[in-house]
Amino acid sequence: MPGEEKPGQQALRLFASADTAFSASSAGDIHVYYGHVFLKLPQNMTVSTNIGQVACETGSTVNISREPGLARVQIFDTPNSARVFCRDKQILMDKGQELLLTDHYPTQNDAIPEDGIGRRQFMVHDMGGNTTAVLDDFYAFSCLKNAVYLKMITKSKNDSDKQMLGSLLKFCAALQIASADRGDFFFPASKNGNHEVSQ
């Protein structure tokens, strides 16, 4: 559901799953109550959940998920580091990184869900109280391929969406090459019990 375009200004590109609930302030900031939201930002914006919020710069491409007990932030592209605020702490996120925030100590299924997305380089942060953060790299190609709510991007007839998809694919390829020395991505066990890895 793209926003309205004004002359000389790019519109907010927003894709959401059918079960998503969110609101937008008069300043354009977004609060996600539950569900999944994928955004291409035309300006500096803050996207928040009840667990934490992420401040992103103009041109950033970000994926936000909110489920019971957790929130997940995936940064595809950003001019500079995105900043996630939770309680009285801050975590910087770079391109190709994911941050999981939980209101409990995360389980393995929280950190590596069976969503078809590869992950690696996990770091756990105590955010205070019962809140925990897990920072990792995520395999952007696998996210675009397997996240059901992102498939609408590949099917969109909108010229701006097609251009955004082309830019995303080029970015994913460049990021994969630039970060190859960080190791293989880890996927959850498949039905045959084997764990998959991908470079």
C-alpha positions as CSV (number, residue, x, y, z in Angstrom):
1,M,0.0,0.0,0.0
2,P,2.2,2.8,-1.2
3,G,1.8,6.4,0.1
4,E,0.8,9.4,-2.0
5,E,3.5,11.0,-4.1
6,K,4.0,14.8,-4.1
7,P,5.8,16.6,-6.8
8,G,9.6,16.3,-6.3
9,Q,9.1,13.9,-3.4
10,Q,9.3,10.2,-3.3
11,A,6.4,8.3,-1.6
12,L,6.7,6.0,1.3
13,R,6.7,2.4,-0.1
14,L,5.0,0.2,2.5
15,F,4.1,-3.5,2.2
16,A,2.3,-5.3,5.0
17,S,0.9,-8.8,5.7
18,A,-2.9,-9.2,5.8
19,D,-2.9,-9.6,9.6
20,T,-0.8,-6.4,10.3
21,A,-2.0,-3.6,12.5
22,F,-0.1,-0.3,12.5
23,S,-0.7,3.5,12.8
24,A,1.1,6.5,11.4
25,S,1.6,9.8,13.2
26,S,1.1,13.3,11.6
27,A,4.9,13.4,11.4
28,G,5.0,10.2,9.4
29,D,6.4,7.9,12.1
30,I,4.9,4.4,12.3
31,H,3.9,2.2,15.2
32,V,3.5,-1.5,14.5
33,Y,1.2,-3.3,16.9
34,Y,1.5,-6.7,15.4
35,G,2.3,-8.3,12.0
36,H,4.9,-7.5,9.4
37,V,5.8,-4.2,7.7
38,F,8.4,-3.7,4.9
39,L,9.3,0.0,4.3
40,K,11.3,2.1,1.9
41,L,11.7,5.4,3.7
42,P,11.4,8.8,1.8
43,Q,12.6,10.7,4.9
44,N,14.1,10.2,8.4
45,M,11.5,8.1,10.3
46,T,11.0,6.3,13.5
47,V,9.3,2.9,13.5
48,S,8.3,1.7,16.9
49,T,6.8,-1.3,18.7
50,N,5.8,-1.8,22.3
51,I,9.3,-3.4,22.9
52,G,11.5,-0.9,21.2
53,Q,11.9,1.6,18.3
54,V,14.2,2.0,15.4
55,A,15.4,5.4,13.9
56,C,16.2,5.2,10.2
57,E,17.5,7.7,7.7
58,T,16.1,8.7,4.4
59,G,16.5,6.0,1.8
60,S,16.6,3.1,4.3
61,T,14.9,-0.2,3.5
62,V,13.7,-1.9,6.7
63,N,11.6,-4.9,7.7
64,I,9.7,-4.9,11.0
65,S,7.9,-7.8,12.6
66,R,5.9,-7.8,15.8
67,E,4.7,-11.0,17.4
68,P,3.7,-12.0,20.9
69,G,6.7,-11.5,23.2
70,L,9.1,-10.3,20.5
71,A,9.9,-7.8,17.8
72,R,12.3,-8.3,14.9
73,V,14.1,-5.6,12.9
74,Q,15.9,-6.3,9.6
75,I,17.9,-3.6,7.9
76,F,18.4,-4.2,4.2
77,D,20.0,-0.9,3.2
78,T,20.7,2.3,5.1
79,P,23.0,5.3,4.4
80,N,24.4,5.1,7.9
81,S,23.8,2.9,10.9
82,A,20.2,2.6,12.1
83,R,19.6,3.1,15.8
84,V,17.4,0.8,17.9
85,F,16.3,2.1,21.3
86,C,15.1,-0.2,24.0
87,R,14.6,0.8,27.6
88,D,17.5,3.1,28.3
89,K,19.9,1.4,25.8
90,Q,20.8,1.8,22.2
91,I,22.1,-0.6,19.6
92,L,23.5,0.4,16.2
93,M,22.6,-1.8,13.2
94,D,24.3,-1.9,9.8
95,K,23.2,-3.1,6.4
96,G,22.3,-6.8,6.4
97,Q,21.8,-7.0,10.1
98,E,18.8,-8.2,12.1
99,L,17.9,-7.4,15.7
100,L,15.5,-9.6,17.7
101,L,14.0,-8.0,20.9
102,T,12.2,-10.3,23.3
103,D,10.4,-9.7,26.7
104,H,12.0,-13.0,27.9
105,Y,15.2,-14.9,27.4
106,P,15.1,-15.9,23.8
107,T,14.7,-19.6,22.8
108,Q,16.6,-21.1,19.9
109,N,13.3,-21.0,17.9
110,D,13.1,-17.2,18.6
111,A,16.6,-16.6,17.3
112,I,16.4,-19.1,14.4
113,P,12.8,-19.5,13.5
114,E,11.7,-21.9,10.7
115,D,11.1,-19.1,8.2
116,G,13.6,-20.0,5.5
117,I,15.9,-17.1,6.3
118,G,19.6,-17.8,6.9
119,R,21.4,-16.2,9.9
120,R,24.9,-16.0,11.3
121,Q,27.2,-14.1,13.8
122,F,24.8,-14.0,16.8
123,M,25.4,-11.6,19.7
124,V,23.2,-11.5,22.8
125,H,22.7,-8.2,24.7
126,D,21.0,-7.8,28.1
127,M,18.8,-4.7,27.7
128,G,17.7,-4.7,31.3
129,G,14.6,-6.0,33.1
130,N,13.3,-9.1,31.2
131,T,14.3,-7.7,27.8
132,T,17.0,-9.4,25.6
133,A,18.3,-8.4,22.2
134,V,20.0,-10.8,19.7
135,L,21.9,-9.1,16.9
136,D,22.9,-11.2,13.9
137,D,23.5,-11.1,10.1
138,F,20.6,-12.3,8.0
139,Y,20.7,-13.6,4.4
140,A,18.8,-10.9,2.5
141,F,18.2,-13.0,-0.6
142,S,16.5,-15.8,1.5
143,C,14.3,-13.2,3.1
144,L,13.1,-11.8,-0.2
145,K,12.5,-15.3,-1.5
146,N,10.8,-16.9,1.5
147,A,8.9,-14.2,3.4
148,V,5.3,-14.6,2.2
149,Y,4.4,-10.9,2.7
150,L,7.4,-9.8,0.6
151,K,6.2,-11.8,-2.4
152,M,3.8,-8.9,-3.2
153,I,6.8,-6.8,-4.1
154,T,7.9,-9.2,-6.9
155,K,4.3,-9.2,-8.2
156,S,3.7,-5.5,-8.1
157,K,3.0,-3.7,-11.3
158,N,4.0,-0.3,-9.9
159,D,7.0,1.2,-11.6
160,S,8.4,2.5,-8.3
161,D,8.1,-1.0,-6.7
162,K,9.8,-2.6,-9.7
163,Q,12.7,-0.1,-9.4
164,M,12.9,-0.7,-5.7
165,L,13.0,-4.5,-6.3
166,G,15.8,-4.1,-8.8
167,S,17.8,-2.0,-6.4
168,L,17.2,-4.5,-3.6
169,L,18.5,-7.4,-5.7
170,K,21.6,-5.5,-6.6
171,F,22.1,-4.5,-3.0
172,C,21.7,-8.1,-1.8
173,A,24.3,-9.3,-4.4
174,A,26.8,-6.6,-3.4
175,L,26.3,-7.3,0.3
176,Q,26.8,-11.0,-0.1
177,I,30.1,-10.4,-1.8
178,A,31.3,-7.8,0.6
179,S,30.5,-9.9,3.7
180,A,31.6,-13.3,2.4
181,D,34.4,-13.5,5.0
182,R,31.9,-13.5,7.9
183,G,31.1,-17.2,7.3
184,D,28.2,-19.3,6.3
185,F,24.6,-18.6,7.0
186,F,22.8,-21.1,9.3
187,F,19.2,-22.3,8.6
188,P,17.0,-24.2,11.0
189,A,16.8,-28.0,10.6
190,S,14.9,-29.1,7.5
191,K,12.3,-31.9,7.6
192,N,15.0,-34.5,7.0
193,G,16.8,-33.3,10.2
194,N,19.7,-31.7,8.4
195,H,20.9,-28.2,9.0
196,E,21.5,-26.1,5.9
197,V,24.3,-23.6,5.4
198,S,24.8,-21.1,2.6
199,Q,27.6,-18.7,1.7
